């Protein structure tokens, strides 16, 4: 998809998030997308969904508590501070444009996990202006092209946005997206959460720096367009 086509999707995410979030019984809107049969998607294209929740789900709630605590202790946003740290090293950065940064977080569990973080302190998709929407569309396109180029396959993943709940003001929240792809060393080798990882704790199969370098150094034209 071209950037303008991807932006059309971004615009729908924003419109639907605002519409659903305005309902009094809805307190959190989860935008997510699955791609690939290995991720339970029967259609070959990315399959997007938007779920509206009466309560804040577990994963965003854990992030909210961490962001609230950091703001209380340091008087600043957790992810703003994290972006400054990553900018100093550039070891885990994958791509950067005018309004977003894509990186492999140092705490990543999946081999080629990526976070997309807004440079500005924005709490939700609805806060994006027109130029930021275009930048987000561009970033999504380039990250997914890099994924496909990594093993020259239609790269499976689950991706979703974490944003502020719709139950009031949340100055601690910083908009970001997670990509969780299951492939490990090739198009046919998948990472499984079993044994120690299920019973004790997830383990990384390669360092965040190695994963970021592999993604960062890939061409930004799709492998099918080069053959």
Residue pairs with C-beta under 8 A, 6 or more apart in sequence:
1 9
1 141
2 141
3 134
3 137
3 138
3 141
4 137
6 137
6 138
6 140
6 141
7 133
7 134
7 136
7 137
9 48
9 137
10 125
10 128
10 133
10 136
10 137
10 140
11 133
13 31
13 48
13 50
13 125
13 161
14 125
14 126
14 128
14 133
16 29
16 31
16 50
17 29
17 31
17 50
17 124
17 125
17 126
17 163
18 126
20 26
20 29
20 50
20 52
20 166
21 29
21 52
21 124
21 126
21 166
22 166
23 52
25 54
26 52
26 53
26 54
26 166
27 53
27 54
27 55
27 56
27 165
27 166
27 167
28 52
28 53
28 55
28 56
28 57
28 60
28 165
28 166
28 167
29 50
29 51
29 52
29 53
29 163
29 166
30 50
30 51
30 52
30 53
30 57
30 60
30 160
30 161
31 48
31 49
31 50
31 125
31 160
31 161
31 163
32 48
32 49
32 50
32 51
32 158
32 159
32 160
32 161
33 46
33 47
33 48
33 49
33 158
33 159
33 160
34 40
34 41
34 46
34 47
34 49
34 157
34 158
35 41
35 45
35 46
35 47
35 154
35 155
35 156
35 157
35 158
35 159
36 154
36 155
36 156
36 157
37 156
38 156
38 182
38 190
39 156
39 157
39 158
39 182
41 47
41 156
44 154
46 159
56 64
56 165
56 167
59 162
60 162
60 165
63 162
64 165
64 170
64 172
64 173
66 78
67 77
67 78
67 79
67 172
67 173
67 174
68 172
70 76
70 77
70 78
70 81
70 172
71 77
71 78
71 171
71 172
74 81
77 121
77 172
77 174
78 172
78 174
79 117
79 174
79 176
80 121
80 174
82 117
83 101
83 117
83 119
86 92
86 93
86 101
86 103
87 93
87 101
91 208
91 209
91 212
92 103
92 104
92 105
92 106
92 208
92 209
92 212
93 101
93 102
93 103
93 212
93 216
94 102
94 103
94 104
94 114
94 143
94 146
94 212
94 215
94 216
95 101
95 102
95 139
95 142
95 143
95 146
95 216
96 102
97 135
97 138
97 139
98 119
98 131
98 135
99 118
99 119
99 120
99 131
99 132
99 135
99 136
100 116
100 117
100 118
100 119
100 132
100 135
100 136
100 139
101 116
101 117
101 119
102 114
102 115
102 116
102 139
102 142
102 143
103 114
103 115
103 117
103 212
104 112
104 113
104 114
104 115
104 208
104 209
104 211
104 212
104 215
105 113
105 115
105 208
106 208
107 208
108 204
108 208
108 211
109 202
109 204
110 180
110 181
110 182
110 191
111 181
111 183
111 184
111 191
111 204
111 205
111 206
111 211
112 147
112 150
112 179
112 181
112 183
112 211
112 214
112 215
113 178
113 179
113 180
113 181
113 211
114 143
114 178
114 179
114 181
114 215
115 176
115 177
115 178
115 179
116 136
116 139
116 140
116 143
116 176
116 177
116 179
117 174
117 175
117 176
118 128
118 132
118 174
118 175
118 176
120 132
121 174
122 128
122 132
122 174
122 175
123 163
123 164
123 170
123 171
123 173
123 174
123 175
124 163
124 164
124 173
124 175
125 161
125 163
125 175
127 175
128 136
128 175
142 220
143 179
143 215
144 155
144 157
145 220
145 221
145 222
146 215
146 218
146 220
147 155
147 157
147 179
147 181
147 215
148 154
148 155
148 222
148 223
148 224
149 218
149 219
149 222
149 223
150 183
150 214
150 215
150 218
151 183
151 186
151 187
152 187
152 223
153 183
153 187
155 181
155 183
156 181
156 182
156 183
157 179
157 180
157 181
157 182
158 179
158 180
158 181
159 177
159 178
159 179
159 180
160 177
160 178
161 175
161 176
161 177
162 175
162 176
162 177
162 178
163 173
163 175
164 170
164 173
164 175
165 173
182 190
182 191
183 189
183 190
183 191
184 190
184 191
184 205
191 205
193 202
196 203
197 203
219 226
